[in-house]
């Protein structure tokens, strides 16, 4: 009698987001050059790097706001750049976005801000919309602030309302653009804990664009550092901290001198100031 076959190893699920050899620029300025990266399902991926390195551009490419000039941007295996308007609109229903500083509608209450995507994308009865909104606000600790206006809440509270709005449709992917910018230490810690807790509790996939090294490394499963239009480093926070690449070391240790220059490219001093009488 032959021995039973050993079970085959379980293959990892396909990544939710992939960029394959993507090139994109604004006018003549190339921001991303032959960029390839992968965002695994169910994980928190931090996207970091120096200012102007293309982090927010990557979010815009994933959401279909701009289209790659070369290469592919894949969401759940579908090429975002090839989608027609209806397919793109349907894909965006599977995404949530937390904009920098929240971007709440200033003339809408907290409740109506969170209800907006539900009313825009679904035909749910208002009673059910109410229950969903209150549940999402409760998840971020602000159910009691439902009737306040954005001008009546703090910056940290506004960021949490924006997060409740981002998860209103139970998306598969949430993208955070600088979620910690301008927050006091308590609000910053609260925002970081919410990102990690909601990702795990709701089975989300998260992309966090941030310059806050400590909090971002604390919540991220994977860190990708962009540099020179491509990926300078990727791995766990510990692996990235140990990466010897000069650009990575300049970034993670906040060094003023390194591959990222202080001066923006300019004519020589002789060209600008020489020849004066």
N, C-alpha and C positions, 0 to 999 in steps of 0.2 A: 504493500500500500504506500503510495507516494505521500510525501509530507505536504501539508497544506501550503498554498502560496502565501507569501507575506503580502500584506496589503500595500498597495502603491502609495507613496507619499501624497498627501493632499496638496494640490497645486494652489499657489497663492491667487487670490482673486485679482482680476484685471484692474489696473489702476483707474481711478475715476477721471483723472485729468492727465494728459500727456502733451508736451510740446516737442515736436520733432523737427530739428534743423530749422528753427524759426528765425527769420530775419525781418526786422521791422525798424523803420526810422521815420522821423518827422522832417519832411523836406530832404535836405542833403545830409542831415545829421542821423547817422545810424545808431540806434539805441541798443538793439539786440542783434547779434550776429551769429547765425548758425546755432541757436540756443536749443538744447534738448534737456528736458527735465520731466520728472514723474511725480505725481501726487497720489500716494496710496490711499485706498478707501479706509475710512474709520480712524484716520490718524490726524494729528495736528501738524501741519507743515509750516515752518517759519520761512519766509522769504525776506532776506536781509541784504544789506550792501550799502555802499555810499549813496548819498543823494544824487539823483539823476541817473542812477544805474539801470533803470527800467523796471523796477518792482511794480509800480502801479500800472505801467504799460502791460505787464503780464496779466494783471487782473482784467484790464480792459480787453485784452485779446481773448481771454477765457469767456468773458461775458458777451463777446461779439460786438462790442462798441467800436472796435477797430479790427481790421483783418490783416493777417500776416502777408507780407509782400513775397515771402518765400517760406516753404515748409508747411507743416500742419499743426493745428491746435485741435486736440481731440477731447471731447467730453463724453464719457461713457461709450467710447469707441466711435463716436460720430464727429465728422470734421466740421467744426464750427464755421470755418471760413467758406464752406460750400452750402451752408443752410440758407433756404429762402426765409422770407420774413415770418411766415406762420410757424415754421419749425424752430426758428430762433426764439420767437416769443414763447413757445411751449417749453423750450429748454430753460429759459430764464425762470420759469415757474419752479424749476427744480433747484434754483440757486437763491441764496440770500446774500445781501451785501450790507456790510456796516461801513458807511462812509466816514472819512475823517471828520471828526467833530460832530458826528451824528446825522447832520443834514435833515433835521426834522422840519416838517411843514409848520412854519411859525404861526399860521392862522388857524391851525387845527389843534384840538385838545390832545392830550396824551392818548386817550382812548381812540380818537379818530385817526391819529397817526398809525397806531398799530393795526387798526381795522382797515386801513387803506388798501393793502395788497389783497386782503380777503374780498373786499368789495370790487376791486379792479379785476381780479382773476377768477372769481367764482360767482355762482348764483345762490350761495347759501342764504337761508332766511336770517333776518336780522337777529332773532333770538339766539341762533347758533353762533353767529358772528360775535355777539356779546360774550357768550361763554368762552369761546376760543381766545378772544382778546384778554379777558380777565385771567385765564389760565396762563397765557404768555407773560402778562405783567406780573403775575404771582411768581413765575419762575425766575424773574429778575428782581423780585422784592419790591415791586412798585404798584401792586394792585390798588393800594390806597391813594395813589396819585392820578388815578384815571381821569379825573375832571380838571386837572390843572393844565395850564397852557405852557408851552416850552419856555416862555419868558419867566415863568414862576418856579422853575426847577433849576438845580445846579448843573454844571457841565458834566459831572459824573453821572447824575441821574439821567440827563439827556442821552448819554451814551448807552445807558441800560435800556431806555425806551427804544432807542434805535435797534438795539439787539433783539428786543421783544418783537419789533416789526420785522426784523430779518428772519426770525424763525416762525413767523405767523403761518406760513404755508407749509410748514414741516419740510424744509428743503433737504436735499441730500448733501449739498455743498454750501458752506458759508465762507465768504471772503471778507476779511477784516483789513481795512486800509488805515494803518496807524491808530489802532484802538486805544493806545495808552497816551497819546499826545495830549499834553496840557492838563493831565489829571494829577490831583494831589496823591500822596502815597496810599491813603486809605482807599480812595476810589480806584487807583491803579491796581491795587491788590485785589479788590473786588471784581474788577473787569477781567483780570487774568484768571481768577478762580472760576468765573462764569464761563469763560471760553472753554476751559478744560472740562468742567462739570457738564455743560450742555453737550459738548462733543461726545462724551462718553455715555451720558444718559439717553441721548436721542439717537445715537448711532450715526453721527454726522461725520463728514469730512471737512476739515477746516484749513484754510490758508490764511496765515497771519503775516501781513506786511508791517514791520515795526523796526524802529531803531533802538528800542529799549532792550538791551542785551540781557539783563538779569531776569526780568519777568518773562521775556519771550523764551529764553533758554529753559526756564523753569516749567513752562507748559508744553513745549514742543516735543514731538516724537522725532521729527526730522528737521534739520536746518539746511537751507540752501542759501549760499552767499553768492550774489551776482557780482561780476567784475569784468570790465573790458568787453561787455556785450555778451558774455557767456557765464557759465558756472565756474566760479573760482574754487568752491568747496561745497561738499554736501555730506551728510551723515548725521549721526546723533549729536546732540550738543557737546558731549565730551569729545567726540571725534573731531568736530570742527574746531574746538578750542585748541586741540593738539596739532592741528594742521600747520605745517611749517611755511606754507605759502606766504610771502611777504605781505601781499594785499590782505589776506585773511588775518594775519597777526596785527597789521595796522588797524584793522577794523575792530577786532575783538578786544584789543588793548587800548583803543582810542588814542593811537599815536598820531601826532600832527605831521610827522615826516614819514614818507613811504611812497608806494606806487601811486596813491591818490594825491595829486599835487594840491598845494594851497592856492596857487595862481591859476586862473582860467587862461587858456592859451591866448597870447597877445603878441603884438609886434615887440621886437627887442626894445630895450630902454634907449638904445642908440637911435633906433628909428623914430621913436616917439619924442625924445627930448634932445637928441643931437642936432647940431646945425642951427640951434637958436643963437641969435646974436647976443 
